[in-house]
């Protein structure tokens, strides 16, 4: 049975996900390129495929030489493996996935202006051609990494002799899934249990915008609560070095700050009047406008701070706005039965965040996936803290390293790279580069409160050193360096995953004691399951049984552990995914398994178990 979410029923395949894809940096002249494209799947020409001697897992076919015939239409940005793509076919490692469409610019280019082509994410490696000219490439390795956006200046490639409404865009994609060290998250060539069906190709919005030559290419906004200021850095690739940008910060109709600042230099912009902080209880956002020459962009900032401290009983706690705070979180995989990595609509993204809030959660741990920027925007404006996992990679994982610790296993030294599927230096370098790029990509998201480089030993390596790298890149947020097991004694958290034994707060070591996965209680709801085969850590036959078990778990184990120093909870999980039926809502988002008021009351009791200073989120 094909499961469809409610939003699939209203999907327009000619204009899916039409919203502006980058709320953190908005400008006017843009065109959405989602919709029906031509597609084809052909044998790979560049290499013999993984496993062959000398095979290159990121080699991609030449996009200036597309196939002579096409297999049909595909709805972008849905992977061909998904129902919403209209294809329903899995891309193999020895094949190339081709895309083609015609496009027009939002308007004609004026002197000095540039046309920028944006891809939200393409899994795993790709090359791009416009009007028969490859753009942004360096041979067979144009772009690699399936989870982060990239942009290409296509101005010089636009053919002057073409009809302005008939420019041609061709994309060639290669995806080897788990046949190399490339980042793949929870995708596997053998899905089942906690591992999921592969996705390939374009899975986030493709769009065009027109920008002046001198433009705001990146904007970094860092709150400084102690100074009552926002540290603003305006990045512009074509700045000569002496330019200034005008920055205005608005509190509704009131101008809270207005200043000219040098491009490329972090500058504190002091806010006038009392600063209004951001928190889950009061997710207030200041509007930001930046003008650089002829370029005008809109953004926003939330005034908050994150850190680590102690509560009134001496327990190590995470801090929000300088005060101890108890994050009550959910594991959030970000999968959809009809679109895979990609929801049928923006409203679906918003639904998950709103549901988590209605259930009484204040944090979502985004698990082994980087979402479209609109998801973070919903968390920002609705008031949902985000913990961000890096996307795991590496070669095959040893069950004794990644699975056995759920029962019992010694902590292993992750500097022995081969044990963790990280013998290949190229893969380690690529992971570290992508980690840095992810931090730069998301560093200005107000709701993002903590980084998680590694989970359960999946492709883990040098975690203590990596924790230092993350802290140097972003000293404003704590780090959970090794979530689950194989703790290297670094980072800010002692991070535990507990599924098969009672939850008890362990003796502290100065770090925050965090239960970063637990529960996983399962209920298969007829007509709402992905597969006849189901997976869960504890299975229940009825809603009443599940609710009673959740109340026992939280009242008898979790709340007492919080009273003894447990400082974070992350329940597994928000939604069912494929065979996993341990979500609080079914995979199709049509049935919430626990009454909202009951789950909210459970979470309120967790907050009551903490010290009085933690009973309310700091405003």
C-alpha positions in Angstrom: 0.0 0.0 0.0 1.3 3.5 -0.9 0.9 5.8 2.1 0.1 9.4 1.3 0.1 12.4 3.7 -2.9 14.8 3.6 -0.8 17.3 1.7 -0.2 15.0 -1.2 -3.9 15.3 -2.0 -3.5 19.0 -3.0 0.0 18.8 -4.6 0.3 20.7 -7.9 3.0 18.7 -9.8 3.6 21.8 -12.0 4.4 24.0 -9.0 5.3 22.0 -5.9 6.8 23.8 -2.9 6.3 27.2 -4.4 7.4 29.2 -1.3 10.6 31.3 -1.2 13.2 28.8 -0.1 15.5 31.0 2.0 13.6 33.0 4.6 16.9 34.0 6.3 18.0 36.1 3.2 15.2 37.3 1.0 15.3 39.4 -2.1 12.7 40.1 -4.8 13.8 38.9 -8.3 13.5 35.2 -8.2 11.9 32.2 -10.0 11.1 28.8 -8.7 12.1 25.9 -11.0 10.3 23.1 -9.2 7.8 21.1 -11.3 7.9 18.7 -14.2 11.3 18.0 -15.7 12.5 15.5 -18.3 14.5 12.6 -16.7 16.4 9.6 -17.8 18.5 6.9 -16.1 21.4 5.5 -18.1 24.5 3.4 -17.5 27.4 5.4 -15.9 30.1 6.3 -18.4 32.7 7.9 -16.1 33.6 4.9 -13.9 33.1 1.1 -13.6 31.2 1.5 -10.4 32.1 1.0 -6.7 34.2 -2.0 -6.0 36.1 -1.8 -9.3 39.8 -1.0 -9.1 40.3 2.7 -9.3 36.6 3.5 -9.2 35.7 7.0 -8.1 32.5 7.2 -6.1 32.0 10.9 -6.9 32.7 10.7 -10.7 29.7 12.1 -12.6 28.9 12.0 -16.4 29.4 15.1 -18.5 26.2 17.2 -18.4 27.0 18.8 -21.8 26.4 15.3 -23.4 23.0 14.3 -22.1 21.2 11.1 -23.4 19.5 11.2 -26.8 16.2 9.9 -25.5 14.4 10.6 -22.2 12.5 8.2 -20.0 9.6 10.6 -19.2 8.8 13.3 -16.7 9.8 13.6 -13.0 8.3 16.0 -10.5 11.2 18.0 -8.9 12.2 18.2 -6.1 11.1 14.6 -5.3 13.6 11.8 -5.6 12.8 9.2 -8.3 12.4 6.6 -5.6 9.3 8.4 -4.2 5.7 8.3 -5.2 5.4 12.0 -5.5 8.1 12.1 -8.2 5.9 10.1 -10.5 8.9 7.8 -11.3 9.2 5.1 -8.6 12.6 3.8 -9.6 15.8 3.3 -7.6 19.0 4.8 -8.9 21.9 2.3 -8.8 25.6 3.2 -8.1 26.5 2.4 -11.7 23.9 4.6 -13.2 23.5 8.3 -14.0 20.2 10.2 -13.2 19.6 12.9 -15.8 17.4 16.0 -15.5 16.4 18.5 -18.2 14.1 21.5 -18.4 13.8 24.9 -20.1 13.6 28.1 -18.0 13.3 31.8 -18.2 15.0 34.4 -16.0 12.7 36.4 -13.6 13.4 39.4 -15.8 16.0 40.6 -18.2 19.5 41.2 -16.8 20.7 44.8 -16.4 24.3 45.9 -16.7 26.5 44.2 -14.2 23.8 41.9 -12.8 24.3 38.2 -12.3 21.9 35.2 -12.6 22.4 32.8 -9.8 21.1 29.2 -9.9 20.4 27.6 -6.5 20.0 23.9 -5.6 18.7 23.3 -2.1 20.2 19.8 -2.1 21.2 17.1 -4.6 22.1 13.6 -3.4 25.0 12.7 -3.7 27.2 14.1 -6.5 26.2 16.2 -9.6 27.3 18.3 -12.5 25.3 21.1 -14.1 25.1 22.6 -17.6 23.2 25.7 -18.9 22.7 26.1 -22.6 25.2 23.4 -23.3 27.9 25.0 -21.1 29.0 23.3 -17.8 28.7 25.7 -14.9 30.5 25.6 -11.6 32.4 22.5 -12.5 36.0 21.3 -12.4 35.7 18.2 -14.6 34.0 15.1 -13.2 33.6 16.5 -9.6 31.4 19.5 -9.8 29.5 19.1 -6.5 29.6 16.4 -3.9 27.6 16.1 -0.8 23.8 15.4 -0.7 22.6 17.6 2.2 23.8 21.2 1.7 22.8 23.9 -0.8 25.0 25.2 -3.5 24.7 28.1 -5.9 26.2 28.6 -9.4 26.7 31.9 -11.3 25.3 31.0 -14.7 25.5 34.5 -16.3 28.3 33.7 -18.7 26.7 30.5 -19.8 23.4 32.1 -20.9 23.3 31.9 -24.7 22.6 35.3 -26.2 21.1 33.7 -29.4 18.4 31.7 -27.5 14.9 32.7 -26.9 15.0 34.3 -23.4 12.2 31.9 -22.3 13.9 28.8 -23.6 17.3 28.5 -21.8 18.1 24.9 -21.1 19.2 23.4 -17.8 20.7 19.8 -17.6 21.8 18.1 -14.4 23.7 14.8 -14.2 23.6 13.0 -10.8 25.4 10.0 -9.3 24.4 8.4 -6.0 26.3 5.4 -4.6 24.4 5.4 -1.3 26.4 3.3 1.2 28.9 1.9 -1.3 31.6 4.4 -0.3 32.6 6.9 2.4 30.1 9.6 1.2 27.7 11.0 3.7 24.4 9.1 3.4 22.6 9.5 6.8 20.1 6.7 7.4 19.9 5.6 3.8 21.0 2.0 3.0 21.0 -0.4 0.1 19.3 -2.9 2.4 16.5 -1.0 4.2 14.9 -2.3 7.3 14.5 -1.5 11.0 16.2 1.8 11.7 17.7 2.1 8.2 15.7 3.5 5.3 15.1 3.4 1.6 17.8 5.3 -0.5 17.0 8.7 -2.0 18.7 10.2 -4.9 18.9 13.3 -7.0 17.3 16.6 -6.5 15.3 16.7 -3.2 15.1 20.4 -2.3 13.9 23.4 -4.3 15.8 24.6 -7.4 15.5 28.3 -8.0 17.0 31.3 -9.8 17.6 34.8 -8.6 19.0 38.0 -10.1 21.5 39.9 -8.0 23.7 43.0 -8.7 27.4 42.4 -9.1 27.9 43.9 -5.6 25.5 41.9 -3.5 25.0 40.5 0.0 26.2 36.9 -0.7 26.0 35.8 3.0 24.7 37.4 6.2 25.8 36.3 9.6 23.7 37.5 12.6 25.0 36.6 16.1 23.1 37.8 19.1 25.1 39.2 22.0 22.6 39.5 24.9 25.1 40.8 27.4 25.8 43.8 25.2 22.3 44.2 24.0 23.6 43.9 20.4 23.6 41.8 17.2 27.0 41.2 15.7 26.4 41.5 12.0 28.8 40.4 9.2 27.9 41.2 5.6 29.8 39.0 3.2 30.1 40.0 -0.5 32.3 38.2 -2.9 32.7 41.2 -5.2 33.4 43.8 -2.6 36.6 45.8 -3.2 37.3 46.2 0.5 36.0 49.7 1.2 32.3 49.3 0.8 29.8 49.8 3.6 26.3 48.3 4.1 23.3 49.9 5.7 21.8 47.7 8.4 18.4 48.3 10.0 16.9 46.3 12.8 13.1 46.6 13.4 11.0 45.8 16.4 7.7 45.8 14.6 7.2 49.3 13.4 10.0 50.7 15.6 13.5 51.0 14.4 15.7 49.4 17.0 19.0 50.1 15.2 20.3 51.7 12.1 23.9 51.8 11.2 26.4 51.8 8.3 29.1 49.1 8.7 32.1 47.8 6.7 31.5 44.8 4.5 33.3 41.7 5.7 33.9 42.8 9.3 31.9 41.6 12.3 30.3 44.7 13.8 28.2 45.0 17.0 24.9 46.7 16.2 23.5 47.9 19.6 19.7 47.7 19.9 17.9 50.7 21.3 15.7 50.2 24.3 15.0 47.0 26.3 16.0 43.9 24.3 13.2 41.4 23.9 14.6 37.8 24.1 13.7 34.8 22.1 12.5 31.6 23.8 10.1 28.7 23.2 7.5 30.6 25.3 8.1 33.9 23.5 9.7 33.3 20.0 10.1 37.0 19.2 12.0 37.8 16.1 13.5 41.2 15.1 13.3 42.0 11.4 16.6 42.9 9.7 17.1 44.8 6.4 20.5 45.1 4.8 21.3 47.5 1.8 24.5 47.1 -0.1 24.6 49.3 -3.2 21.6 48.4 -5.3 21.0 45.1 -3.3 18.4 45.0 -0.6 17.8 41.8 1.4 15.5 41.0 4.3 16.3 38.7 7.3 15.5 38.3 11.0 17.3 37.6 14.3 16.2 36.2 17.6 18.0 37.5 20.7 18.9 34.5 22.8 22.0 32.8 24.3 22.9 29.2 24.9 25.5 27.8 27.3 26.2 25.5 30.2 26.0 26.2 33.9 24.6 24.8 37.2 21.2 24.9 38.8 20.4 25.8 42.4 21.3 22.2 43.5 24.7 22.1 41.7 23.6 20.0 38.8 25.2 20.8 35.4 22.5 22.2 33.1 22.1 23.7 29.7 21.4 27.5 29.8 18.9 29.5 27.8 19.3 33.2 28.0 21.6 32.8 31.0 19.3 30.6 33.1 19.1 26.8 33.6 16.7 25.2 31.1 15.4 21.7 30.7 15.0 20.8 27.0 12.2 18.2 26.6 12.9 17.0 23.1 11.9 14.6 20.4 14.0 12.7 17.9 12.9 14.0 14.4 14.0 12.0 11.3 12.3 14.3 8.7 11.0 11.5 6.5 7.7 11.3 4.6 6.1 8.2 3.0 5.2 9.9 -0.2 8.2 12.2 -0.7 11.1 10.5 1.2 13.3 13.4 2.4 10.9 15.9 0.9 7.4 16.8 2.2 4.5 17.3 -0.1 4.2 20.9 1.0 5.5 23.6 3.3 2.5 23.1 5.5 3.7 19.6 6.2 6.9 20.9 7.6 5.0 23.4 9.7 2.6 20.6 10.9 5.4 18.6 12.5 6.7 21.6 14.5 3.3 22.6 15.6 2.4 19.0 16.6 5.6 18.7 18.7 4.7 22.0 20.5 1.1 20.8 21.1 2.5 17.6 22.7 4.5 19.7 25.1 8.0 19.4 23.6 10.3 22.3 23.4 13.1 20.8 21.3 13.5 18.7 18.2 16.7 16.8 17.6 17.1 16.9 13.8 18.5 13.4 13.3 21.1 12.7 10.7 19.6 15.1 8.1 19.9 18.8 7.2 16.4 20.2 6.4 15.4 22.9 4.0 15.8 26.4 5.4 12.1 26.8 5.7 11.9 24.1 8.4 14.3 26.1 10.6 12.3 29.2 9.9 9.2 27.5 11.2 11.1 26.5 14.4 12.4 30.1 14.7 8.9 31.7 14.5 6.9 29.1 16.4 9.4 28.7 19.2 11.0 25.2 18.9 14.6 24.7 19.9 16.7 22.6 17.4 19.6 20.3 18.0 21.4 19.7 14.7 23.1 16.4 13.9 25.7 16.1 11.2 25.0 13.6 8.5 26.9 10.3 9.0 29.1 8.7 6.4 31.9 6.2 6.2 32.1 2.7 4.8 30.3 -0.3 6.3 29.6 -0.3 10.0 30.5 -3.1 12.4 27.5 -4.1 14.4 29.7 -4.7 17.4 30.6 -1.0 17.3 27.3 0.6 16.3 24.6 -1.8 17.6 26.0 -3.9 20.5 26.4 -0.9 22.8 22.7 -0.6 23.1 22.9 -3.7 25.3 26.4 -3.6 26.7 29.8 -2.9 25.2 33.1 -1.2 26.1 33.7 2.4 25.0 36.1 2.3 22.0 38.8 4.7 21.1 37.6 6.4 17.9 41.1 7.3 16.8 41.3 3.7 15.6 39.5 4.7 12.4 39.0 1.4 10.7 36.8 0.1 13.6 34.3 2.9 12.8 34.3 2.6 9.0 36.7 5.6 8.7 39.9 4.1 7.3 39.6 6.2 4.2 41.3 9.6 4.8 39.5 11.1 1.8 36.2 10.4 3.5 37.3 11.9 6.8 38.4 15.1 5.1 35.2 15.3 3.2 33.1 14.8 6.4 35.0 17.5 8.3 34.6 19.9 5.3 30.8 19.2 5.2 30.6 19.7 9.0 32.2 23.1 8.7 29.9 24.0 5.8 26.8 22.9 7.7 27.8 25.1 10.6 28.4 28.1 8.4 25.1 27.4 6.6 23.0 27.3 9.8 24.9 29.4 12.3 22.4 32.3 12.1 19.3 30.2 12.8 17.9 31.6 16.1 16.4 28.3 17.3 19.5 26.1 16.7 20.9 25.5 20.2 23.4 22.6 20.0 25.6 20.7 17.5 25.8 16.9 17.3 28.8 15.8 15.1 28.5 12.0 15.7 25.7 9.5 16.6 26.1 5.9 18.0 29.6 5.5 16.4 28.3 5.7 12.8 31.4 6.8 10.9 32.7 8.4 14.1 36.4 9.5 14.2 38.5 11.8 16.4 35.4 13.0 18.2 37.3 14.8 20.9 39.2 16.8 18.3 36.1 17.4 16.2 34.4 18.8 19.3 37.2 21.4 19.5 36.8 22.2 15.8 33.1 22.8 16.3 33.6 24.9 19.4 36.2 27.0 17.6 33.9 27.5 14.6 30.9 28.4 16.9 31.6 29.2 20.5 28.0 30.3 21.0 26.5 26.8 21.2 27.2 23.7 23.2 28.4 20.4 21.6 27.3 16.8 22.1 30.4 15.2 20.6 29.3 11.6 20.6 25.6 11.0 21.1 24.8 7.5 22.5 28.0 5.7 23.1 31.8 5.7 22.5 32.1 8.8 24.7 35.6 10.3 24.3 35.2 12.5 27.4 34.9 15.7 25.4 32.1 18.2 24.5 29.6 19.6 26.9 27.3 16.5 27.4 27.6 13.0 28.7 25.1 11.7 26.1 23.2 8.5 26.8 20.9 6.3 24.6 18.8 4.0 26.8 16.3 1.6 25.4 16.6 -1.8 27.0 17.3 -1.0 30.7 15.8 1.3 33.3 16.7 5.0 33.1 18.8 6.3 36.0 20.8 9.4 36.2 24.5 8.4 36.3 27.1 10.1 38.4 28.1 13.3 36.9 31.6 14.2 35.5 31.1 17.9 35.3 29.3 17.7 31.9 25.6 17.9 31.4 23.9 14.5 31.8 21.7 14.1 28.8 19.3 11.3 27.8 19.6 11.9 24.1 17.5 8.9 22.9 15.1 6.7 24.9 11.7 5.1 24.7 10.9 4.0 21.1 7.6 2.6 22.2 5.8 1.2 19.2 2.2 0.9 18.1 1.3 -0.2 14.6 -1.9 1.5 13.5 -3.8 -0.5 10.8 -4.1 1.2 7.4 -1.3 3.7 8.5 1.8 1.4 8.2 4.5 1.4 5.5 5.1 -2.4 5.6 3.7 -5.6 7.1 7.1 -5.8 8.9 7.3 -3.5 11.8 10.1 -2.5 14.2 10.2 -1.0 17.6 11.9 -1.3 21.0 8.8 -2.2 22.9 5.6 -3.1 21.1 2.0 -2.4 22.2 -1.3 -3.6 20.8 -3.6 -0.6 21.6 -3.5 3.1 22.1 -4.5 2.6 25.8 -1.6 0.3 26.4 0.8 2.7 24.8 -0.4 5.6 26.8 -0.2 3.7 30.0 3.3 2.6 29.3 4.4 6.1 28.4 3.0 7.4 31.7 4.8 4.7 33.7 8.1 5.3 31.9 8.1 9.0 32.5 6.6 9.1 36.0 8.6 6.2 37.4 12.0 6.6 35.6 12.4 9.9 33.7 11.0 12.3 36.3 13.0 10.8 39.2 16.2 10.9 37.1 15.6 14.6 36.4 15.3 15.2 40.1 18.7 13.5 40.5 20.4 15.6 37.8 19.3 14.4 34.4 19.3 17.6 32.4 18.0 16.7 28.9 15.4 14.3 27.5 15.0 13.3 23.8 12.2 10.8 23.2 12.2 8.5 20.2 10.4 9.7 18.1 8.1 12.2 16.5 6.8 10.2 13.5 6.9 6.6 12.3 9.4 6.0 9.5 9.1 3.0 7.1 9.2 -0.1 9.3 9.7 1.9 12.5 6.4 2.4 14.2 7.7 4.1 17.3 6.5 7.6 16.4 3.9 9.6 18.3 2.2 10.1 15.0 1.9 7.7 12.1 4.1 7.9 9.1 1.3 9.5 7.0 0.7 12.1 9.7 -3.0 11.1 9.9 -3.2 9.6 13.4 -1.7 10.9 16.6 -1.1 7.9 18.8 -1.2 9.7 22.2 -3.8 12.3 23.1 -2.2 15.7 23.0 -3.3 16.7 26.4 -2.0 13.5 28.0 1.5 13.9 26.4 1.6 17.5 27.3 0.8 16.7 30.9 3.5 14.0 31.0 6.0 16.6 29.8 4.8 19.2 32.3 5.5 16.7 35.0 9.1 16.3 33.7 9.6 20.1 34.0 8.1 20.0 37.5 10.6 17.4 38.5 13.4 19.8 37.9 14.4 22.6 40.3 12.0 25.5 40.6 14.3 27.6 38.3 13.6 25.3 35.4 9.9 25.0 35.7 9.3 27.6 33.0 11.3 28.4 29.9 13.2 31.7 30.4 11.6 34.6 28.6 
